[in-house]
Amino acid sequence: MKTFFNLAVLATLASNAFAQTSTLCNPLEKSCPADPALGTTHEWYFNTTLDTAIWNMTTGDYTTTDDGAEFTISKEGESTLLQSNFYIFFGVVESWVKMAKGGGVISSVVLESDDLDEIDWEWVGYNTSQVQSNFFGKGNDTTFNRGGFHAVANADTEFHNYTTYWDSDKLEWWIDGDLVRTVPYSTDSTLQGKNYPQTPCQVKISNWPAGTKNAAPGTIEWAGGLVDYSKGPFTMTVQKIRIQDFHTGKEYSYGDHSGDWQSINVAEGNSTALNDINNPPKSLAEKWDDLGTGAHAGVYVGAAAAGTLVLVALGLYCVRKRRQGRLEQALGNDQYDNDRNEMQNYQNDWKASEWRTSGYHQVK
């Protein structure tokens, strides 16, 4: 039990210090802009480029493969963070993940709000048969017994379904359809109360190095030591993610500075995320099909004219090169004749000199 408690303390400290705990505007302190809602249920497959109107790669980059999106750390200083441009106000998040294997490396799928409510899945790279669950309220880390540890086989080589179910009454973590942890909301509990996550959250996916030279000793120990980059690269793969927002409004705003879920206002209407989902970016083929017949004809005429100009230019080039070749050949022939005549004259002069000096003409 003591060992488990120490691990929980380390996990809580490290998660709170190094997970994506940041906010551009904290509604507990001042009035902030409304949060754009998802307002629907949707599933994204990560084996293709994500719509940047919906997802934002704020740190690093990802690579798409047939398996999904790969978030890779190859060298010191690298980190990755993909976050949604939308928020959900209670809901379900299902993610199919293969964790990154490697001491000091942390894979994570996190829900986080503007006032720093947080719900975590975290994979510590040195342990490929376990995942950790955690939560925070309002960035509060004064209690060190919120972390959970859950067995999962081959977490680095097989995709598993990690699901978060979140509403105003309870918070649940599921693995491959099995419930592994439940946290109920209770105003009387020092564990929950205001520390229960209850405000609109973004979805954040990250592969990041916790085992760095500048990290706190407890964080390095929790992460499994310093990252040994010679054993990299370290890759987290996300196959797909399904997200359900329990509200169907346009945006969410804080009615006061309490951070209580009852104070959240839901604006009616379709969200920008829903509009983007229903009207995804068009491919080149689709954009071509949208052009009218006249535009198609104009493009064809323009292409034909451009092709004609290219052929004319090519013909002129060939003619010029042929003329140049003929001139060079002619000059070459003249030079050959000059060289031959010069050699003949040289030979005649040499023979005449030999004849004069040989004495044959005197004898004769």
C-alpha angles and dihedrals in degrees: 000000000000091000091050091049091051090050090049091051092049093046093049095047093046095045094050092046101043110021118095094290102152137112134191092209126013111211090203088068106034145351112290135189117272118268116242110240131222089216095183145047120269141161123215124199110210098206089093135051111285123235106261090210088067104028128040124199098209098171129029122335142268134228123221119224135164087269096051140266117340118210106196137187112197106159143016114291095028123123136155133219128172117181136179120248088216134067132219124212101211117331148118128294119190117185128181106210144172108198125227113255118221139094113268094019122115126198115195146177109196139180111208135172134206091257090049102258104156141190118187146198108184131178117199106213099225093059112059095175099060143058128194129222125202144159140196136189124217091342089295113156102166092112117066103191103078099097123103130196122209132184118236123166123232093357091168098049103034132053114242129186110242111188132188118198112192132176138141093276106043147003120219136186119203131186119199091337096313121115108233103169141014129191115187124208113246128166089203096056123093087207094059126011108099088358090066110103106247111146130088112288139200122221114241127188119191147166109195142160113250093168098076130140092247095050123105115267091245091054093049090050092048091050093051099256135301118332112261101210092189086072093054165126095102113201133189114192126203114195099184143328131215119199130187121190111205090212127061102205135118101247145347128235134180113246093200141350097272099096090220117144091232089065095059114108119211115208115213123238140063116312122234088242090057090049090050091049092050092044107038121182111283124242121235090257091053092047089051091051090052091060116096126244091259091053090049090051091048091052091048092049091047091049091048091050091048090049091050091051090050092051092048091049090048091050092050090049092052092048091050092049091049092052090047090051092051092049092049090049092050093048088047092053092049091050090049091053092047091050092048093049092047091052092048092051090049091052092049092050091049093050092049092051092050091050093052094049098043096070094227092122090053093053091047 
